[in-house]
């Protein structure tokens, strides 16, 4: 267990915000949790569990203890003819897991490539991309309660997954430290998830991208490559910008509200409430009471795409990605985000909520 005092978190968050924390505790092995629970560190009022800093914005110095688990390891728990169960520790890199799975022809996470995250962060955030959802492959999550010192294994149902949320991000935020997660993948390829599409004038569809370099029947390797091609065209590089990827969650609106907005914004997409699946139905024939709509499209329509103010801007290829030149303060980024939220609220009467954590 490594303890640092009054240390800068600039290299611990993807926006590169240069703020300090009173204590930073880095855990290398799960056995160090016993040492942590008996220390005086947990007597601090403010405690924050931190992954790779890909989904967090610090507005000011943190007066408390930040705990960063860096547990490593991957093991196959069991397998049969149809499936394989893989256990990964929370400090493992999500993208490395996706690449490993696809290399071994294990299906279930190929559409979620190029998402910067640790395993722990991905499980807590309930990441989803291009029609796939992590909640569909997680079977259990091993945790440690930093308040009580108790170990607990959460089943998929007990994780209480909803859109971009879980029990670890909501009612038990900064209480259960994720030690590991077990994933169930398919060894026999089922129907591929290729339903993702955007306006043709933007980035098209997975199906369209596949036709540019392959022919049916497509493999999971093909789907991952198609997703990578689309993502690389529209998402900012973390090497070039300070970014947390998508900053705002897609808002949930009633069907009536959606139809009102669709008259104002041509070709406005809609998604089912709980999962990021994509459909090409006629807008007027939807049967859902509520749908999600793309927050990025609202921001784009209001002219924010490519707009910069000082050290912060909206990426010119994706309106949900607010980027910085790594010189911005947390407050500067937050002020910019709030201006966008206010504009969307004023013009469309839609309330944008944060997908990232604001500290």
N, C-alpha and C positions, 0 to 999 in steps of 0.2 A: 504494500500500500504506500503510495507516494503522496505526501501532503505538501502543498505549496501555499504560501500566504501572500496576500496582496499581489496576485499575479495577473498579468494582462490576458484577456481572452481573445485577443485579435486572431490568433491562429486556431482558435477553437470554434469559430463561427464563420459560416460561408460568406457573410456580408463583410467580414473583416473589420467589424466594429471594434475599436480599441477602447475597451472598458476593463475595469478590474473586478475581481471577486475577492472577498475576504479570505475564503479558503477554496482550494481546488483539490479534490481527492481523486486520484486515479487508481483504479483497482485492476490488477493484472490477473488474478485468479479468484474463483468463487470462494475459496477458503478464507480470503481476506475479509469477507463479509462479517465473520465472527469477530475479527479485530475491530472492524468499524463499529459494530453494534455496542461494543464495550467502551468505546472512546467517548470523549466529551463533545465530539464534533456534532453529534446528533441532538445535542441540547440547544443548538442554534434554532432560532425561530424560522428562518428562511432556508429551505433546502430545495435544491433543483437537481433533477436527474438529467444528464446531458449525454446525447449520443455523439454524432459527428458534427452537430451544429448546422445541419442542412435545412432545418425547419424552424429556425429561431431568430428573433430580432431582439437584441439587447438595447434598450433605450438609455440606460444609465448603469453605473457601477452596481454590482450585486452584493448586498450586505448580508452574506450568509455563506452556506456551504454548497458548492457544486460537486456532485458525485458523478464521475465518468467511468462506467464499467468498460473494460477493454478485454473481455473474456474471449478467447480464441478457441476454435475447434469445430470439427464437422465429423459426424459419424452416421453411418447407415444403421438405423434401429432394426428394421425388418424389411422384408420384401416378399412378394408373391408373384404370380404370373402377370397380374394386372398393374400392381402398384409398388412403389417404394417409399419408405418413410425415412426422412433424413432429419437429424437433429443438428442444429447450428447454434453456437453460442452467440450471445448478443453483440459482441464486438466484431464479428465477422462482417465482411463487406457484402452488401446486397448484390451488387453487379457481378462480383466474382462468383456468387452462388448461381445467378442466372446463367452465366457463361458455362459454368460446370454442368448445370442441369441440361442445357441444350447440347453441349458437347457429347453427353452421355445418352442423348435422345430421350430425356425425361420431360414430359409435357406438363405445363401448368403455370409456368412463370415467364415464358418466352416473350410475351407482349410487354412485360414490365421491365425490359432492359433499359439501361442508361438512366435509372433513377438513383441519384447519389444518396446513399443511406447506409447505416449499419443495420444489421438484422433486428436489433432491439428497436431502433427508430421506425423501421418499416412495419413491424408488428404493432407497435403502439399507435402509429399514425393511420394504419389500415390503408396502405398505399393501393392505388389502382391506376391502370393506364391501358389505353387502347382496347378496352373491353374485358380485360382481366382484372381480378381483385384478389388481394392477398388473403382476404377472409375466406376464400374458397379453397385454399390449400393449407392453411394452418390447422393443425389438429389439437395441439396443446401448447401452453406457454408456461415455463418454469420461472417462478418469481421468488423474491425475498422482500418481506415487509420491513422497511428500514425503521419503522416505528416500533413494531412489536418483536422483531427478530425472528418471525416465523416464516417458514418456507411454504409455498402454496403452488400447486399446479392448476392452472385454469384450462378448462376445456374450451373448445371453439365457442360454444354457446355462452359460457361464462365470461368470455372476453367482451360480450355485448357489442359486437361490431355493428356499426352503422356507417353511413357515408362519411369517409375521412375521419372516423372517430372510433374509439374503443374505451373500455373501462379504465385503461391506463392513462388515457388522455383527458377523461372527463371527471367522474366522481372520485376516482382514486389517483388523481394526478400527483406525481412526485411522492407516491407512497409505496408502490410495488416496483422494485428494481427488477428488470427482466434479465434473467440469467441465460436462458436458452429458449428456443422455439423449435417445434417439430413440424415438418411439412410433409404432406402426402402428394406425391406426383404420379403421373401416369407413365407406365412403361410401354403400354400399347397406345399409340396415338389415336385420340378420339377426334371428333370434329374440331377443326381449327377455328379460333376466334379471329375472324377477319371483317367484322361488321363495322369497324371504325371508318368514319368518313367525315370530311369537311367540305366546305364549298369548293367546287372545282377551281375557282379563282385563287384559292389559298393553297392547301396542301393535299387535296384529293383524298384518296382512300387507301387502305391496306390492299384491297383487291386490285386497285389500279396500279399501285406500286409493284405488286408481285408480277404483273404482266411485263414490267420493264426489264426483268432479269431472269425470269423462270417460267416454267410451264407446268400445268397441273399434271399429276396430283402434287400439291405443295407440301413441304415438310415443315417441321417446327423451326428448322434452321432458316428456311425461306422466310417464314413469318417474322422471326427475330430480325433478319436483315432488312426486311421491309420497314419494320418499326424504327430500326436504327437510321435508315435513310430519311424517313419522315422527320424523326426527332432532330437529327443533325442539321436539317434544313431550317428548322423553326425554333430551336432552343439555344440559349446562350451557353457558351463554354465557361465552366467554373475557373478555368485557367486564365480567362480574359476578364471576367467580371465577378464582382461580388453579387451573388444571387442565391435565392432559396427556391428557385423554380417557381411553380404556381403559388402565388401569394394569397389569392382569394378563393374560397370554395364556390362552386357553381350554386347559385341561389335556387331555392325551392319556391315555386309559385303555383298558384291554382291554375286549372285549365283555362278559366276565363281570363286570368291575368296573362297567361301565355298567349292566348289568341289576340288579346289587345296589343301586346308587344310585337307579335308577328306581323301585324298590319303596319307597324312603324319600321320594323327591321326586317328586310327581305331575307328569306331562307333561314330564319332563326331556328336553330336546332333545339331538340328536346330529348331528354334522357329519362329512363325510369328512376324512381326516387332512390332506391337503395343501391343500385349497381350501375356502373358506367358501361351500359350496353347501348348500342346505336341502332336506330331504326330509320327506314326511309318511307314511313307512312305519310299519307296526306294529313296535313296539320289539322284539318277540321274534323277528322274522324278518330281522334285519340279517345281512348276509353278510360284513361287515368283521371283521377280527381286532381292530382298534383303531379308536377313534373319538375325536373331540374333543367335550367337553361344555362348556356355557356357565359360565365362572367366575362371572359376575355372578349367575347363579341360585343357586349355592352360597352366595355371600355374602348374598344377599337372604334365603334360607331361614333363615340364622342370625341374622336380626334386625338387620343392620348398616345397612340402607337408611335414610337420613335421620339416622343417628346422628353426633353431633359430639363431639369431645373437644378442648377448647381452640380452637385456630385451624384445625383440620382436621376434615373430615367426609366422609361418603359422600353423594353427591348423592341427593336423595330420589326421583328418577325413574329412576336408572340406577346399579345397585350396583357397576359396574366403574369408575365415575368418582369418584375421590377428589379432593375439592376443598379449597381453602383460601381464607381471607379476605385473602390476600396479606400477612399479617403473620406467618405461620408460618415457623419456621426449617426448613432442610432436614432436620435431625435429628428435629424434631418430626413432620414428615410421614412420614419413614422409620419411626419408632417406631410410628406409627399403622398403616402398611401391614404391618409385621411382626406386629402384634397380629391383624390380619385373617388373615394367612397361617397363623399358629399355630392360630387358631380353626377354620379349614377343615381343617387337618391333624388336629387333635384330634378333631373331630366326624365327619369323612367319610373320613379317611385319604387325602386328596388333596393333593398338593404343588402349590401355585400358584407359577408362575414369572413374573418381571417381563417385561412387554412394553416398559417404558420402561428407559432407561439410568440406573443409579444410579452417581453419581460421588462 
